[in-house]
Amino acid sequence: MTTDARMIADRQGLALSGAGRAAARHYDRAVDALLHFRAEVDTETSAALAEAPDFPMAQVLSAYLGLLTTEPAHARTARERFAAFLGRTDPTAWSPRERAHAEAVGALLGGDFTRCGTLLARISEQYPRDLLALAAGHQIDFFTGDARSLRDRIGGALSAWHHDDPHYGHLLGMYAFGLEEAGHYDRSEEVGLRAVELNRYDVWGVHAVAHTYEMQGRFGDGSRFLDARVGDWSTGTFLNVHTWWHYALFALERGDTGRALDIHDAVMSDGETAMQLLDASALLWRLYLEGDTRHDRWRALADAWPAKMDEACYAFNDMHAVMAYVGAGRIGEAERLIAAREAYVREPRPGVSNQAMTERVGLPVCRALVAYGRGDHDRVVDLLHPIRHRVNEFGGSHAQRDAVQKTLLESALRGGRHDLARVLVSERVHVRPCSPFNWLKQAALAEAIGDRAAAAAAHEEAARLTRAE
């Protein structure tokens, strides 16, 4: 859809109601900053609204920003501001596209991730060059763990874009992540590298390639890829801490625990946002599973989580808060959070996606983490084994959710559930035979059942893979 010369339009030619040219410029800059994960998205959105307080698309963008942080305080503010905006404006004066965005925001304000994603998909069908619909929908797909939509939402719009469009590379970066989550690793690497070639500061594209290497166990390629571009991704964006987390995972895979902890201490130990706290919990939990039960690094993290937990917002965050409480030796706090979430799921909340996420996946995982902290490995297995193939339902990526799978495996090993451990290790080794971690778990299983020859062979394979990378 394009507009005539008398109408204000965004950079893609889509009509903008209620905006002057200055407000439209700020909106375009805000969307560009959103795609680069830069803090300027907030300042440019605010500038657009200062120019035109009743600018629908700027109000919509502001609401998405508040809701997609997965932090209760931000969500409350977004609800209040958007309700006030709707109360003083007449949506019938907006374009159909703008009204559709307002409906999608309304679904998200009401906690219905699924409906919001569906409504955004309809916008993308009719307006495939609507960057905000694609970017917001992509994040919704991530929060709901919908790998197919992560791939196809972007793939379905790509034919409406041209190779010389300034944001074509960002579409490729998003598409690469969707391809990776859907298991198309060769294609994901190809598309992701092209995205980064087009725009070296496309941190989501960098992140997509890192995921591709992680999922294949190519920790050497992943480290070298990030090393070669460290100046492009390591500072100045909302995603830099998360990409450092990926770097730390590559270090753990090659057995360099010291390097992983150095990264934690340098960039994760003073996190403020839910996403930053999540990354720190996810890294330290992997070390906890390997027997590092020192509480010193956990304490500050466990102190930071309660401010994000005052109301149920996102079950995936709950899991990482419980990791911090268990790691810090504060089981009582973990149990209180679980009790609060049990009360939350008992209240009727039609259409609230997080309630179903919490009941079906979040609570079993949180209970299992507490059981792990208590050394009750049979209970961990009993809680996690039935849900291991549907943990995607509470969001995150395959790499992030692997913490759940590793917890199940470790409890199977420690609890003497050798038949299950054999299945779990066999699955991992045959999907990622180049992963030293998987072979070390093969060795641990062989040692547990008294097969010294098999244990030695698995240890040697892990060492060979580490040397080879």
VOPAGU-2260 file (C-alpha; in pm, 1 decimal, decimal comma):
REM VOPAGU-2260
SITE   aa  ch    i         X         Y         Z
SITE  MET   A    0       0,0       0,0       0,0
SITE  THR   A    1     133,7     345,7     -84,4
SITE  THR   A    2       3,6     694,2     -25,4
SITE  ASP   A    3     -34,8    1007,8    -231,7
SITE  ALA   A    4     186,1    1313,1    -181,8
SITE  ARG   A    5     -55,1    1480,5      60,3
SITE  MET   A    6     -32,4    1198,9     315,0
SITE  ILE   A    7     238,5    1132,5     570,2
SITE  ALA   A    8     391,4     788,4     529,0
SITE  ASP   A    9     662,5     581,6     691,3
SITE  ARG   A   10     982,3     475,8     520,2
SITE  GLN   A   11     803,8     185,4     354,6
SITE  GLY   A   12     528,6     405,5     211,7
SITE  LEU   A   13     261,5     302,4     462,1
SITE  ALA   A   14      20,2     576,3     569,7
SITE  LEU   A   15      62,6     730,1     916,6
SITE  SER   A   16    -240,8     899,2    1068,9
SITE  GLY   A   17    -200,8    1178,8    1320,6
SITE  ALA   A   18     163,2    1246,5    1241,3
SITE  GLY   A   19     350,7    1537,8    1095,7
SITE  ARG   A   20     672,7    1493,9     905,1
SITE  ALA   A   21     890,7    1537,8    1214,7
SITE  ALA   A   22     693,2    1275,1    1408,5
SITE  ALA   A   23     712,3    1037,6    1110,9
SITE  ARG   A   24    1090,7    1077,7    1096,3
SITE  HIS   A   25    1119,9     994,5    1466,0
SITE  TYR   A   26     896,0     690,7    1413,1
SITE  ASP   A   27    1114,7     562,7    1128,5
SITE  ARG   A   28    1424,4     610,5    1343,4
SITE  ALA   A   29    1254,0     428,4    1629,2
SITE  VAL   A   30    1173,6     127,5    1411,3
SITE  ASP   A   31    1530,5     125,9    1282,1
SITE  ALA   A   32    1659,2     133,2    1640,7
SITE  LEU   A   33    1418,6    -147,0    1731,9
SITE  LEU   A   34    1568,1    -366,0    1460,1
SITE  HIS   A   35    1917,9    -282,4    1587,1
SITE  PHE   A   36    1813,3    -346,8    1952,4
SITE  ARG   A   37    1939,5      -1,4    2047,3
SITE  ALA   A   38    1818,6     213,3    2336,7
SITE  GLU   A   39    1735,1     489,6    2091,2
SITE  VAL   A   40    1409,9     307,3    2020,5
SITE  ASP   A   41    1273,9     451,7    2344,9
SITE  THR   A   42    1401,5     805,8    2291,3
SITE  GLU   A   43    1285,4     820,6    1928,8
SITE  THR   A   44     942,3     683,1    2017,9
SITE  SER   A   45     912,0     942,7    2292,6
SITE  ALA   A   46    1021,1    1213,1    2049,5
SITE  ALA   A   47     756,2    1103,9    1800,0
SITE  LEU   A   48     489,3    1123,8    2069,2
SITE  ALA   A   49     616,4    1460,8    2187,6
SITE  GLU   A   50     562,3    1588,0    1833,3
SITE  ALA   A   51     224,7    1417,1    1795,6
SITE  PRO   A   52      77,8    1273,9    2119,1
SITE  ASP   A   53    -210,5    1104,2    1937,7
SITE  PHE   A   54       2,5     948,0    1663,1
SITE  PRO   A   55    -146,9     594,7    1649,6
SITE  MET   A   56     154,5     401,1    1523,4
SITE  ALA   A   57     387,5     568,5    1773,3
SITE  GLN   A   58     143,4     482,3    2051,1
SITE  VAL   A   59     127,8     126,3    1921,1
SITE  LEU   A   60     507,1     102,3    1911,4
SITE  SER   A   61     530,5     240,4    2265,1
SITE  ALA   A   62     284,0     -23,1    2385,7
SITE  TYR   A   63     471,4    -307,4    2217,4
SITE  LEU   A   64     795,4    -188,6    2376,9
SITE  GLY   A   65     641,4    -191,3    2721,9
SITE  LEU   A   66     479,2    -528,4    2682,0
SITE  LEU   A   67     764,6    -717,7    2516,7
SITE  THR   A   68    1012,9    -657,1    2798,1
SITE  THR   A   69     828,6    -929,9    2998,2
SITE  GLU   A   70     854,8    -712,0    3309,5
SITE  PRO   A   71     536,3    -651,7    3511,3
SITE  ALA   A   72     604,7    -284,2    3586,2
SITE  HIS   A   73     658,2    -203,9    3218,8
SITE  ALA   A   74     342,6    -391,5    3124,4
SITE  ARG   A   75     134,7    -198,8    3377,9
SITE  THR   A   76     263,5     133,8    3247,0
SITE  ALA   A   77     196,0      28,8    2886,9
SITE  ARG   A   78    -163,0     -67,6    2971,9
SITE  GLU   A   79    -230,2     262,1    3145,5
SITE  ARG   A   80     -82,6     475,1    2867,8
SITE  PHE   A   81    -256,3     292,0    2586,1
SITE  ALA   A   82    -590,9     299,8    2765,5
SITE  ALA   A   83    -554,1     674,7    2816,6
SITE  PHE   A   84    -470,1     718,3    2448,3
SITE  LEU   A   85    -772,1     518,4    2335,0
SITE  GLY   A   86    -991,9     715,4    2570,2
SITE  ARG   A   87    -913,7    1046,1    2403,7
SITE  THR   A   88    -901,0     946,7    2036,1
SITE  ASP   A   89   -1134,7     826,1    1765,0
SITE  PRO   A   90   -1004,6     505,5    1600,3
SITE  THR   A   91   -1249,1     543,2    1311,6
SITE  ALA   A   92   -1020,1     818,3    1181,4
SITE  TRP   A   93    -729,6     573,9    1153,6
SITE  SER   A   94    -639,4     352,2     861,5
SITE  PRO   A   95    -745,2     -14,6     865,6
SITE  ARG   A   96    -380,6    -112,4     924,3
SITE  GLU   A   97    -355,4     111,8    1229,2
SITE  ARG   A   98    -680,2     -22,6    1372,3
SITE  ALA   A   99    -550,1    -375,4    1318,8
SITE  HIS   A  100    -233,9    -289,3    1513,9
SITE  ALA   A  101    -444,5    -144,8    1795,0
SITE  GLU   A  102    -641,3    -469,3    1806,9
SITE  ALA   A  103    -318,1    -669,9    1823,3
SITE  VAL   A  104    -188,3    -447,8    2103,5
SITE  GLY   A  105    -520,5    -492,6    2283,1
SITE  ALA   A  106    -479,2    -869,7    2270,3
SITE  LEU   A  107    -127,5    -839,8    2406,9
SITE  LEU   A  108    -242,1    -598,6    2679,6
SITE  GLY   A  109    -492,4    -864,7    2779,0
SITE  GLY   A  110    -219,5   -1128,5    2799,3
SITE  ASP   A  111    -319,1   -1321,5    2487,5
SITE  PHE   A  112      11,5   -1382,5    2307,5
SITE  THR   A  113    -144,9   -1625,8    2064,1
SITE  ARG   A  114    -418,6   -1391,6    1944,8
SITE  CYS   A  115    -172,9   -1104,5    1918,2
SITE  GLY   A  116      54,6   -1316,5    1699,2
SITE  THR   A  117    -238,2   -1419,3    1480,6
SITE  LEU   A  118    -354,0   -1059,8    1433,8
SITE  LEU   A  119      -3,1    -945,3    1347,3
SITE  ALA   A  120      20,0   -1225,6    1091,3
SITE  ARG   A  121    -295,3   -1093,3     924,5
SITE  ILE   A  122    -138,6    -748,3     904,7
SITE  SER   A  123     171,3    -899,1     744,4
SITE  GLU   A  124     -39,2   -1080,3     487,9
SITE  GLN   A  125    -192,0    -754,5     367,9
SITE  TYR   A  126     105,0    -527,2     441,1
SITE  PRO   A  127     417,3    -742,8     412,5
SITE  ARG   A  128     637,9    -434,0     427,3
SITE  ASP   A  129     509,3    -331,9     769,5
SITE  LEU   A  130     832,0    -366,9     965,3
SITE  LEU   A  131     672,5    -319,8    1303,7
SITE  ALA   A  132     419,7    -598,1    1243,8
SITE  LEU   A  133     700,4    -832,2    1139,4
SITE  ALA   A  134     937,0    -740,3    1423,6
SITE  ALA   A  135     670,6    -751,2    1695,9
SITE  GLY   A  136     526,8   -1074,1    1557,6
SITE  HIS   A  137     874,6   -1229,0    1548,0
SITE  GLN   A  138     919,9   -1153,9    1917,4
SITE  ILE   A  139     576,3   -1294,6    1999,9
SITE  ASP   A  140     672,5   -1615,2    1819,7
SITE  PHE   A  141     989,4   -1628,1    2029,8
SITE  PHE   A  142     797,2   -1577,6    2354,0
SITE  THR   A  143     559,5   -1859,9    2264,4
SITE  GLY   A  144     832,3   -2093,7    2134,4
SITE  ASP   A  145     660,8   -2124,7    1796,4
SITE  ALA   A  146     943,5   -2233,5    1566,8
SITE  ARG   A  147     724,3   -2268,2    1259,0
SITE  SER   A  148     594,2   -1912,7    1288,4
SITE  LEU   A  149     942,0   -1780,6    1364,1
SITE  ARG   A  150    1038,3   -1918,5    1024,8
SITE  ASP   A  151     726,2   -1860,5     816,9
SITE  ARG   A  152     611,0   -1521,0     943,2
SITE  ILE   A  153     927,9   -1367,5     796,6
SITE  GLY   A  154     965,1   -1608,5     507,8
SITE  GLY   A  155     612,7   -1528,3     395,0
SITE  ALA   A  156     693,3   -1157,3     367,8
SITE  LEU   A  157    1036,6   -1174,4     205,8
SITE  SER   A  158     913,1   -1181,8    -154,4
SITE  ALA   A  159     768,6    -832,0    -101,6
SITE  TRP   A  160    1115,5    -697,7     -23,9
SITE  HIS   A  161    1406,0    -616,1    -254,4
SITE  HIS   A  162    1773,4    -689,6    -204,0
SITE  ASP   A  163    1855,9    -320,4    -203,5
SITE  ASP   A  164    1596,3    -225,6      60,6
SITE  PRO   A  165    1781,4     -72,8     358,7
SITE  HIS   A  166    1617,7    -315,5     602,6
SITE  TYR   A  167    1630,5    -625,9     384,8
SITE  GLY   A  168    1925,8    -749,7     589,9
SITE  HIS   A  169    1725,0    -724,4     909,9
SITE  LEU   A  170    1453,5    -939,1     755,9
SITE  LEU   A  171    1720,5   -1194,9     670,1
SITE  GLY   A  172    1851,2   -1183,7    1027,9
SITE  MET   A  173    1506,2   -1260,0    1164,3
SITE  TYR   A  174    1451,0   -1525,7     901,4
SITE  ALA   A  175    1783,9   -1689,4     988,1
SITE  PHE   A  176    1676,0   -1721,7    1350,5
SITE  GLY   A  177    1345,1   -1875,0    1243,9
SITE  LEU   A  178    1524,4   -2119,5    1017,9
SITE  GLU   A  179    1755,3   -2218,9    1301,8
SITE  GLU   A  180    1472,2   -2274,6    1549,2
SITE  ALA   A  181    1292,5   -2483,9    1284,8
SITE  GLY   A  182    1605,2   -2697,8    1237,0
SITE  HIS   A  183    1725,1   -2575,6     896,5
SITE  TYR   A  184    2083,7   -2521,3    1007,0
SITE  ASP   A  185    2261,7   -2505,1     670,8
SITE  ARG   A  186    2010,4   -2256,6     534,7
SITE  SER   A  187    2011,3   -2059,6     859,8
SITE  GLU   A  188    2387,9   -2018,3     847,8
SITE  GLU   A  189    2376,4   -1908,2     486,0
SITE  VAL   A  190    2098,8   -1654,2     543,9
SITE  GLY   A  191    2243,1   -1528,7     871,2
SITE  LEU   A  192    2587,1   -1469,2     724,7
SITE  ARG   A  193    2426,0   -1280,6     437,9
SITE  ALA   A  194    2234,3   -1063,9     687,7
SITE  VAL   A  195    2553,2    -974,7     871,6
SITE  GLU   A  196    2729,4    -908,7     541,8
SITE  LEU   A  197    2459,1    -658,7     451,0
SITE  ASN   A  198    2470,6    -492,7     793,3
SITE  ARG   A  199    2753,2    -574,3    1031,7
SITE  TYR   A  200    2554,2    -419,5    1319,2
SITE  ASP   A  201    2256,8    -650,2    1274,5
SITE  VAL   A  202    2294,8    -802,9    1619,4
SITE  TRP   A  203    1990,2   -1027,4    1575,7
SITE  GLY   A  204    2153,1   -1168,5    1263,2
SITE  VAL   A  205    2478,4   -1222,5    1456,3
SITE  HIS   A  206    2274,1   -1387,1    1728,5
SITE  ALA   A  207    2101,3   -1614,0    1474,1
SITE  VAL   A  208    2434,6   -1740,7    1341,0
SITE  ALA   A  209    2556,7   -1802,3    1697,2
SITE  HIS   A  210    2243,7   -2010,3    1759,5
SITE  THR   A  211    2308,0   -2207,9    1443,4
SITE  TYR   A  212    2658,3   -2300,2    1559,2
SITE  GLU   A  213    2534,3   -2379,3    1910,5
SITE  MET   A  214    2268,9   -2617,4    1784,2
SITE  GLN   A  215    2523,9   -2806,0    1576,3
SITE  GLY   A  216    2784,5   -2822,0    1852,3
SITE  ARG   A  217    3024,1   -2615,4    1639,0
SITE  PHE   A  218    3166,1   -2428,8    1936,0
SITE  GLY   A  219    3494,1   -2346,2    1762,9
SITE  ASP   A  220    3318,0   -2192,1    1463,8
SITE  GLY   A  221    3090,1   -2003,3    1700,8
SITE  SER   A  222    3374,5   -1857,2    1904,7
SITE  ARG   A  223    3568,8   -1756,9    1595,0
SITE  PHE   A  224    3259,7   -1598,8    1438,4
SITE  LEU   A  225    3194,1   -1385,8    1746,3
SITE  ASP   A  226    3562,6   -1302,0    1792,9
SITE  ALA   A  227    3585,7   -1170,3    1436,8
SITE  ARG   A  228    3293,1    -934,1    1499,0
SITE  VAL   A  229    3326,7    -853,1    1867,8
SITE  GLY   A  230    3329,2    -478,5    1806,1
SITE  ASP   A  231    2999,9    -500,5    1617,3
SITE  TRP   A  232    2788,1    -681,9    1877,7
SITE  SER   A  233    2948,3    -660,7    2221,7
SITE  THR   A  234    2830,0    -320,4    2343,4
SITE  GLY   A  235    2557,9     -63,5    2300,0
SITE  THR   A  236    2251,6    -282,2    2240,3
SITE  PHE   A  237    1987,1    -465,2    2439,9
SITE  LEU   A  238    2128,0    -790,1    2300,4
SITE  ASN   A  239    2495,9    -761,6    2387,6
SITE  VAL   A  240    2469,4    -945,9    2722,2
SITE  HIS   A  241    2274,0   -1226,7    2558,9
SITE  THR   A  242    2534,0   -1263,2    2283,6
SITE  TRP   A  243    2805,6   -1275,2    2549,3
SITE  TRP   A  244    2599,9   -1557,4    2701,5
SITE  HIS   A  245    2631,6   -1746,0    2375,1
SITE  TYR   A  246    3005,3   -1683,4    2379,6
SITE  ALA   A  247    3017,5   -1827,7    2731,6
SITE  LEU   A  248    2829,6   -2138,3    2614,6
SITE  PHE   A  249    3094,3   -2195,3    2349,9
SITE  ALA   A  250    3359,0   -2165,0    2622,2
SITE  LEU   A  251    3177,5   -2417,7    2841,3
SITE  GLU   A  252    3156,3   -2661,3    2551,5
SITE  ARG   A  253    3532,4   -2660,7    2512,8
SITE  GLY   A  254    3575,0   -2700,2    2888,2
SITE  ASP   A  255    3692,5   -2345,7    2957,9
SITE  THR   A  256    3491,8   -2278,8    3271,8
SITE  GLY   A  257    3724,5   -1997,3    3371,7
SITE  ARG   A  258    3650,4   -1803,7    3055,6
SITE  ALA   A  259    3276,3   -1850,8    3103,4
SITE  LEU   A  260    3298,1   -1718,8    3458,4
SITE  ASP   A  261    3512,0   -1424,6    3345,9
SITE  ILE   A  262    3234,9   -1333,7    3101,0
SITE  HIS   A  263    2975,7   -1364,6    3375,5
SITE  ASP   A  264    3171,0   -1142,2    3610,1
SITE  ALA   A  265    3246,2    -881,1    3344,1
SITE  VAL   A  266    2906,9    -840,7    3176,9
SITE  MET   A  267    2638,2   -1036,1    3366,2
SITE  SER   A  268    2698,4    -981,5    3735,8
SITE  ASP   A  269    2520,1    -646,3    3755,2
SITE  GLY   A  270    2222,9    -709,2    3525,8
SITE  GLU   A  271    1912,1    -497,3    3567,2
SITE  THR   A  272    1661,8    -612,7    3305,8
SITE  ALA   A  273    1475,9    -942,4    3318,4
SITE  MET   A  274    1659,8   -1058,0    3007,2
SITE  GLN   A  275    1999,5    -984,6    3161,9
SITE  LEU   A  276    1909,3   -1162,9    3486,6
SITE  LEU   A  277    1781,2   -1454,7    3280,5
SITE  ASP   A  278    2113,4   -1489,7    3097,2
SITE  ALA   A  279    2309,4   -1487,5    3422,5
SITE  SER   A  280    2082,9   -1751,8    3577,4
SITE  ALA   A  281    2102,8   -1967,1    3265,4
SITE  LEU   A  282    2482,6   -1960,1    3263,2
SITE  LEU   A  283    2533,2   -2023,8    3633,4
SITE  TRP   A  284    2276,4   -2305,6    3632,6
SITE  ARG   A  285    2479,4   -2495,5    3375,7
SITE  LEU   A  286    2776,9   -2473,6    3610,4
SITE  TYR   A  287    2557,2   -2574,7    3902,8
SITE  LEU   A  288    2459,4   -2890,0    3717,7
SITE  GLU   A  289    2827,3   -2974,3    3683,3
SITE  GLY   A  290    2876,6   -2954,5    4058,3
SITE  ASP   A  291    2967,8   -2589,2    4115,3
SITE  THR   A  292    2740,6   -2522,9    4414,1
SITE  ARG   A  293    2923,6   -2218,3    4547,1
SITE  HIS   A  294    2666,5   -1957,0    4634,5
SITE  ASP   A  295    2870,4   -1637,5    4607,4
SITE  ARG   A  296    2779,3   -1547,4    4247,7
SITE  TRP   A  297    2418,9   -1650,9    4300,6
SITE  ARG   A  298    2345,4   -1417,7    4592,4
SITE  ALA   A  299    2331,7   -1085,8    4406,2
SITE  LEU   A  300    2129,9   -1252,1    4130,0
SITE  ALA   A  301    1880,1   -1395,3    4379,0
SITE  ASP   A  302    1849,6   -1048,9    4534,3
SITE  ALA   A  303    1768,6    -893,0    4195,4
SITE  TRP   A  304    1492,3   -1130,5    4083,7
SITE  PRO   A  305    1212,3   -1050,8    4334,8
SITE  ALA   A  306    1154,3    -705,1    4183,6
SITE  LYS   A  307    1061,5    -879,3    3857,1
SITE  MET   A  308     839,8   -1140,3    4022,4
SITE  ASP   A  309     574,8    -930,2    4196,6
SITE  GLU   A  310     312,2   -1061,8    3957,2
SITE  ALA   A  311     295,5   -1342,7    3704,0
SITE  CYS   A  312     408,1   -1213,3    3366,5
SITE  TYR   A  313     613,3   -1476,5    3185,3
SITE  ALA   A  314     668,7   -1834,0    3302,1
SITE  PHE   A  315    1005,6   -1852,7    3131,1
SITE  ASN   A  316    1131,0   -1578,5    3363,4
SITE  ASP   A  317     990,3   -1763,2    3664,8
SITE  MET   A  318    1209,7   -2062,0    3584,9
SITE  HIS   A  319    1523,8   -1850,1    3584,2
SITE  ALA   A  320    1429,6   -1677,9    3909,3
SITE  VAL   A  321    1390,0   -2020,4    4071,4
SITE  MET   A  322    1731,9   -2119,8    3937,9
SITE  ALA   A  323    1878,5   -1818,2    4117,9
SITE  TYR   A  324    1700,1   -1893,7    4444,1
SITE  VAL   A  325    1807,0   -2258,6    4437,4
SITE  GLY   A  326    2163,0   -2168,3    4337,9
SITE  ALA   A  327    2184,0   -1922,9    4627,2
SITE  GLY   A  328    2059,6   -2188,6    4866,6
SITE  ARG   A  329    1734,8   -2000,8    4925,8
SITE  ILE   A  330    1491,0   -2284,8    4867,5
SITE  GLY   A  331    1223,5   -2112,5    5073,1
SITE  GLU   A  332    1208,4   -1821,5    4829,9
SITE  ALA   A  333    1174,9   -2060,9    4539,6
SITE  GLU   A  334     890,5   -2240,1    4713,2
SITE  ARG   A  335     711,5   -1912,7    4786,9
SITE  LEU   A  336     730,7   -1814,3    4420,7
SITE  ILE   A  337     595,5   -2154,1    4319,8
SITE  ALA   A  338     310,0   -2119,1    4569,6
SITE  ALA   A  339     224,6   -1776,8    4425,5
SITE  ARG   A  340     215,7   -1919,8    4074,4
SITE  GLU   A  341       1,3   -2212,2    4189,7
SITE  ALA   A  342    -249,7   -1960,5    4322,6
SITE  TYR   A  343    -225,0   -1767,8    3994,8
SITE  VAL   A  344    -320,5   -2066,7    3779,1
SITE  ARG   A  345    -621,9   -2144,3    3999,0
SITE  GLU   A  346    -787,9   -1811,4    3913,7
SITE  PRO   A  347    -996,1   -1802,5    3592,3
SITE  ARG   A  348    -808,9   -1596,0    3333,8
SITE  PRO   A  349    -961,8   -1663,7    2990,2
SITE  GLY   A  350    -723,8   -1594,4    2705,0
SITE  VAL   A  351    -417,1   -1529,2    2920,0
SITE  SER   A  352    -139,1   -1723,1    2747,8
SITE  ASN   A  353      99,2   -1711,1    3042,3
SITE  GLN   A  354    -146,5   -1892,9    3266,4
SITE  ALA   A  355    -144,0   -2197,4    3039,2
SITE  MET   A  356     235,5   -2170,9    3000,5
SITE  THR   A  357     273,5   -2162,6    3377,8
SITE  GLU   A  358      41,6   -2454,4    3445,2
SITE  ARG   A  359     162,2   -2685,6    3168,2
SITE  VAL   A  360     536,4   -2616,5    3175,0
SITE  GLY   A  361     646,3   -2341,2    3410,4
SITE  LEU   A  362     532,3   -2498,5    3735,8
SITE  PRO   A  363     660,6   -2851,2    3663,2
SITE  VAL   A  364     999,6   -2707,4    3566,4
SITE  CYS   A  365    1019,2   -2482,8    3873,4
SITE  ARG   A  366     922,7   -2770,6    4102,5
SITE  ALA   A  367    1189,2   -2985,3    3937,1
SITE  LEU   A  368    1456,6   -2721,3    3994,7
SITE  VAL   A  369    1372,2   -2713,4    4364,1
SITE  ALA   A  370    1381,4   -3092,8    4375,3
SITE  TYR   A  371    1723,0   -3083,1    4209,1
SITE  GLY   A  372    1845,2   -2840,7    4474,0
SITE  ARG   A  373    1725,0   -3084,1    4740,4
SITE  GLY   A  374    1897,2   -3377,6    4570,8
SITE  ASP   A  375    1565,1   -3550,2    4499,0
SITE  HIS   A  376    1657,0   -3673,0    4152,7
SITE  ASP   A  377    1371,1   -3920,1    4118,3
SITE  ARG   A  378    1125,8   -3631,6    4158,0
SITE  VAL   A  379    1316,8   -3426,2    3899,3
SITE  VAL   A  380    1283,4   -3708,1    3648,4
SITE  ASP   A  381     916,8   -3765,5    3732,0
SITE  LEU   A  382     842,4   -3395,0    3675,1
SITE  LEU   A  383    1052,1   -3328,6    3365,8
SITE  HIS   A  384    1034,1   -3649,6    3166,1
SITE  PRO   A  385     660,5   -3616,6    3081,6
SITE  ILE   A  386     704,2   -3260,9    2949,0
SITE  ARG   A  387    1045,1   -3280,6    2786,1
SITE  HIS   A  388     904,3   -3269,5    2432,7
SITE  ARG   A  389     680,8   -2969,2    2495,2
SITE  VAL   A  390     892,4   -2730,5    2698,9
SITE  ASN   A  391     886,0   -2500,4    2395,6
SITE  GLU   A  392     534,1   -2406,8    2505,2
SITE  PHE   A  393     668,8   -2155,5    2756,9
SITE  GLY   A  394     892,6   -1980,1    2509,7
SITE  GLY   A  395    1261,0   -1919,0    2463,5
SITE  SER   A  396    1495,6   -2082,9    2217,4
SITE  HIS   A  397    1622,5   -2438,1    2185,2
SITE  ALA   A  398    1955,7   -2325,9    2329,9
SITE  GLN   A  399    1789,3   -2165,3    2631,1
SITE  ARG   A  400    1553,7   -2455,2    2696,0
SITE  ASP   A  401    1845,3   -2697,3    2687,7
SITE  ALA   A  402    1895,7   -2609,9    3054,6
SITE  VAL   A  403    1578,1   -2807,9    3123,8
SITE  GLN   A  404    1698,3   -3104,3    2918,2
SITE  LYS   A  405    2038,7   -3097,5    3087,5
SITE  THR   A  406    1872,1   -3092,7    3429,4
SITE  LEU   A  407    1669,4   -3400,9    3336,7
SITE  LEU   A  408    1978,2   -3579,5    3208,2
SITE  GLU   A  409    2184,8   -3495,3    3515,3
SITE  SER   A  410    1915,0   -3620,2    3749,6
SITE  ALA   A  411    1876,6   -3939,8    3547,8
SITE  LEU   A  412    2250,7   -3996,9    3589,6
SITE  ARG   A  413    2267,6   -3900,2    3956,1
SITE  GLY   A  414    1950,1   -4084,2    4045,7
SITE  GLY   A  415    2064,0   -4410,9    3889,3
SITE  ARG   A  416    1796,9   -4405,5    3617,6
SITE  HIS   A  417    2044,6   -4557,7    3375,2
SITE  ASP   A  418    1802,5   -4675,6    3108,8
SITE  LEU   A  419    1657,4   -4327,3    3074,3
SITE  ALA   A  420    2004,2   -4172,9    3088,3
SITE  ARG   A  421    2112,9   -4400,5    2804,0
SITE  VAL   A  422    1820,2   -4281,3    2592,2
SITE  LEU   A  423    1886,5   -3915,9    2667,7
SITE  VAL   A  424    2259,7   -3938,6    2602,1
SITE  SER   A  425    2206,7   -4137,8    2285,1
SITE  GLU   A  426    1966,8   -3873,6    2155,2
SITE  ARG   A  427    2217,1   -3596,7    2222,0
SITE  VAL   A  428    2521,2   -3774,8    2081,4
SITE  HIS   A  429    2349,5   -3865,1    1756,7
SITE  VAL   A  430    2208,1   -3517,3    1699,6
SITE  ARG   A  431    2536,2   -3340,5    1788,7
SITE  PRO   A  432    2821,0   -3588,4    1764,2
SITE  CYS   A  433    3075,5   -3305,0    1764,9
SITE  SER   A  434    2976,3   -3189,6    2115,2
SITE  PRO   A  435    3232,9   -3270,0    2386,7
SITE  PHE   A  436    2962,4   -3222,0    2650,9
SITE  ASN   A  437    2755,7   -3502,8    2502,0
SITE  TRP   A  438    3050,6   -3740,4    2499,3
SITE  LEU   A  439    3138,4   -3652,1    2857,6
SITE  LYS   A  440    2787,2   -3750,1    2956,4
SITE  GLN   A  441    2831,4   -4072,2    2761,4
SITE  ALA   A  442    3145,5   -4129,7    2968,3
SITE  ALA   A  443    2961,7   -4053,5    3294,4
SITE  LEU   A  444    2692,6   -4306,3    3206,4
SITE  ALA   A  445    2948,6   -4570,9    3113,8
SITE  GLU   A  446    3129,2   -4515,5    3443,2
SITE  ALA   A  447    2802,8   -4542,6    3635,0
SITE  ILE   A  448    2727,9   -4884,8    3487,1
SITE  GLY   A  449    3086,4   -5002,5    3525,2
SITE  ASP   A  450    3191,7   -5004,8    3159,6
SITE  ARG   A  451    3541,9   -4863,2    3193,9
SITE  ALA   A  452    3639,6   -4921,9    2832,1
SITE  ALA   A  453    3338,6   -4733,1    2700,3
SITE  ALA   A  454    3400,8   -4453,5    2949,1
SITE  ALA   A  455    3761,8   -4418,4    2838,7
SITE  ALA   A  456    3661,1   -4414,9    2472,5
SITE  ALA   A  457    3399,3   -4146,0    2534,6
SITE  HIS   A  458    3647,9   -3934,4    2731,3
SITE  GLU   A  459    3896,3   -3964,4    2446,7
SITE  GLU   A  460    3635,8   -3859,7    2191,2
SITE  ALA   A  461    3547,8   -3554,0    2400,0
SITE  ALA   A  462    3916,9   -3462,7    2423,9
SITE  ARG   A  463    3968,0   -3515,4    2050,3
SITE  LEU   A  464    3675,9   -3288,9    1964,6
SITE  THR   A  465    3807,8   -3021,3    2198,2
SITE  ARG   A  466    4151,8   -3036,3    2038,9
SITE  ALA   A  467    4004,8   -3034,0    1688,0
SITE  GLU   A  468    3818,7   -2707,8    1745,9
